[in-house]
Structure formats: structure tokens, C-alpha cells
Amino acid sequence: MSSRTTQVGGALAATLLAGGALAHAGPALGAIGPLRRGLLPRYAGRGASDHVALTFDDGPQRLSTPRFLDVLAAHRVRATFFVIGRAVAADRPLAREMVAAGHELAVHGWDHRLLLRRRGHNMRDDLRRAFDIVADVRGHPPRWWRPPYGVASGAALHTARELGLQPVLWTAWGRDWTTRCSPASVRRRVMRVAQPGGCVLLHDADTYSAPGSWMSTLGALPGLLHAWQQAGLSVGPLAEHGLTHAGSSPARSASPGRTGGTN
């Protein structure tokens, strides 16, 4: 079990065991991949059946992100990047390059911290800061939000709704943050979940991952794009994925006991 899974699982279990914590931690159950895909398809990012939404988390990072931009440009594909506000603040020119290339910037957070462990006012301030800097770089407000580790809290969902952000997780991921990942393992993990209408999570930076793990993702990307093309699927950002803007949170779409934690 990876350190990410251990950290998230331990925090979720501890919070749910605490009295009166269901409203706070219940939405975090939506991070469980099979249940999310089956019961909360919109939260999982399920969209148009002939399309794959390609998304990247944790950037931008000057060492790695431009290489992803080059591969995407070579294949004439645009994507959605769930960025870290602190990273955007550190390299606004790179974030603007991403926008100029036609990619969609979305909110991941000001930094990459588990929301179940954040105090309400600190979490709200950080999410608003991230929203503001992404809106400034884009020139208009972002539409999407993905909580760090895919784990939301009740307070975070409420703040996202106030900002007009729609929470979106993923239907498939590459598990590309580990020391043992490879281009082959990333591609295999992504492709084992049905792709038409899916939302794929990859990482364009290793700031919160194993050092150099992004190279496995970069190595897998051309093969993934080719496989989707061969299957007759279009690939692009969430804005082209046919998702309706949600007015309710995943906690309201299904009862907390039926939502679902790790992918």
C-alpha cells in the first residue's frame, strides 16, 4: 500500500470514528474509485461517450510541465491542469504559457494538503487564494476543482459551491506518483478502466510524488494518446467533456454510506 493511500485512509478512519464527524468527512468517501464510478458518475468525471478527458495534477513545475506541453502540442491535444496555487505564484509565466497553448487551468488547492486535517477558516482562505490566482492567470474564473488526494470535506465542498467550482475526481489514474511506476505500468493502470466517457488523472510534476516519477508519465503519454486515437476517441479538456455544471455536492447526490476512497 502506498504512503498516499495509508495517509488518506488513516485520516479518514480517525475522523469518522470521532463523534459528529460524518458531515465533515462523509464526502471523502467519494474517493473510493469503484463506488464513485458506479454511483457518482458526474463526480468521477464521466462525460461524453466518444471523449476522454485528460487531466494532470500538482503542477506547474518548470522542469517537467513544459515537456508535457510539447508532447500534447505534437499530438494537437489540449488538457485540463489542476494546478497548485503556490506553484502558479512561483512561476506565473509558465502558467500563462499553458493558457496560451489552449490548456484549461483548474483548481487543485493552494498547496497539497489533506482537507480532512484542515481547520475550516484556513481551508476556505487557501481555496479562495487558489481560485483567485487561477482566475487571474486565465483571465476568467476557473470552473473545476479537484481536492488533494481526491478527498473532500463538507466545508471544502461548501466553499467550492460558493466559488462556483464543480468538484471532479477521475474514472482512471496512472498511479504515477510512486517510486516503482514505469511508462508501461502507468499505461496499464489507465487502460484497465473503460475509457469512453472517462476522465484520466495523471501528474505533470513530482512536487508531491516520488522524485522523477513524472518521467514515467511522460513516457506513457504518447502511447495513451495513440491508443485512444486508434479507438476512435477524441481527447481533450474537461470543458469539452459534456459535463453539466453540478448544483449539488457528491454528498447530496448519494447517501454518505453509499459513496465511495481509493481508486
C-alpha positions, -999 to 999 in steps of 0.1 A, spaced: 0 0 0 14 34 -10 22 61 16 -5 83 -1 -32 56 4 -20 50 40 -22 87 49 -56 92 34 -71 60 48 -58 67 83 -70 102 84 -105 92 71 -108 64 96 -98 86 125 -121 113 115 -151 90 110 -145 75 144 -147 109 161 -182 118 172 -203 140 150 -178 139 121 -200 125 93 -209 158 78 -173 168 77 -158 135 65 -187 119 47 -179 134 13 -144 119 15 -159 85 9 -163 96 -27 -126 90 -32 -133 52 -34 -129 46 -71 -153 17 -78 -181 31 -58 -176 66 -72 -176 54 -108 -208 34 -102 -228 57 -80 -214 92 -87 -205 93 -124 -205 130 -127 -182 134 -96 -160 108 -112 -159 129 -144 -180 106 -166 -189 125 -197 -195 122 -235 -191 85 -246 -168 94 -275 -144 115 -255 -116 111 -229 -110 140 -205 -72 142 -200 -62 159 -167 -30 165 -149 -24 173 -112 2 190 -90 19 214 -114 31 236 -128 67 227 -124 94 243 -146 115 211 -150 86 188 -161 55 207 -173 69 222 -205 78 186 -216 42 176 -213 31 207 -232 55 197 -260 40 162 -263 5 175 -262 13 201 -288 28 174 -311 -4 154 -309 -26 185 -311 -43 177 -278 -53 201 -251 -59 190 -214 -71 203 -180 -44 210 -155 -54 210 -118 -28 234 -105 -13 242 -71 -18 279 -63 16 282 -47 33 268 -78 14 292 -100 25 321 -78 61 309 -81 60 307 -119 32 328 -134 49 329 -169 47 291 -171 11 291 -161 4 317 -188 22 296 -214 -2 268 -205 -32 290 -211 -18 304 -243 -13 269 -256 -51 263 -251 -50 243 -220 -75 246 -192 -63 256 -157 -84 243 -128 -80 244 -90 -63 217 -70 -56 239 -39 -32 265 -27 -9 236 -16 -13 199 -15 -27 192 20 -53 167 31 -85 187 37 -98 165 65 -70 178 86 -75 215 78 -94 239 100 -124 254 83 -112 290 80 -77 281 69 -91 257 42 -115 284 30 -88 310 28 -65 287 9 -91 275 -16 -101 311 -23 -64 321 -28 -60 293 -53 -92 303 -71 -81 339 -73 -47 332 -87 -60 308 -113 -87 333 -123 -61 360 -127 -39 339 -149 -68 326 -170 -85 360 -173 -118 345 -161 -129 323 -132 -120 286 -133 -148 260 -134 -134 228 -119 -119 218 -86 -102 186 -75 -94 182 -38 -58 170 -30 -57 132 -28 -93 132 -41 -106 136 -6 -131 164 0 -147 176 32 -181 191 39 -166 226 45 -145 224 13 -175 214 -8 -195 243 6 -167 267 -2 -163 253 -37 -200 258 -43 -197 294 -31 -169 300 -57 -189 283 -85 -165 254 -87 -176 219 -97 -157 191 -80 -144 164 -104 -123 134 -95 -115 107 -121 -125 74 -135 -90 61 -142 -55 70 -130 -19 60 -137 -8 56 -101 22 76 -114 35 91 -82 53 61 -69 90 51 -70 81 19 -88 60 33 -116 71 29 -152 57 40 -186 43 5 -190 27 4 -155 12 39 -160 -4 30 -193 -16 -4 -180 -34 11 -150 -50 38 -171 -63 15 -197 -77 -12 -174 -107 10 -167 -131 15 -196 -121 47 -214 -150 60 -235 -165 89 -215 -138 86 -188 -117 112 -170 -80 103 -167 -58 115 -138 -20 119 -144 7 141 -129 29 166 -147 50 173 -116 67 154 -88 65 181 -61 43 158 -40 54 125 -56 85 103 -59 114 123 -74 114 118 -112 81 99 -113 68 124 -139 92 108 -164 72 76 -163 41 96 -170 57 115 -199 69 82 -213 34 67 -212 16 97 -227 23 92 -264 12 56 -262 -20 65 -244 -28 92 -269 -22 68 -298 -44 41 -282 -73 65 -278 -69 77 -313 -70 42 -326 -101 35 -306 -118 65 -324 -120 86 -292 -114 123 -290 -92 136 -262 -94 170 -246 -100 191 -215 -130 188 -192 -146 218 -209 -152 196 -239 -163 165 -220 -200 172 -219 -203 175 -181 -232 196 -168 -224 221 -141 -234 204 -109 -256 223 -84 -252 197 -57 -223 182 -40 -214 145 -42 -226 141 -6 -261 151 -18 -261 130 -49 -260 98 -29 -261 90 8 -227 90 25 -229 53 32 -232 46 -5 -204 68 -18 -171 58 -23 -120 62 -11 -91 48 -31 -92 42 -68 
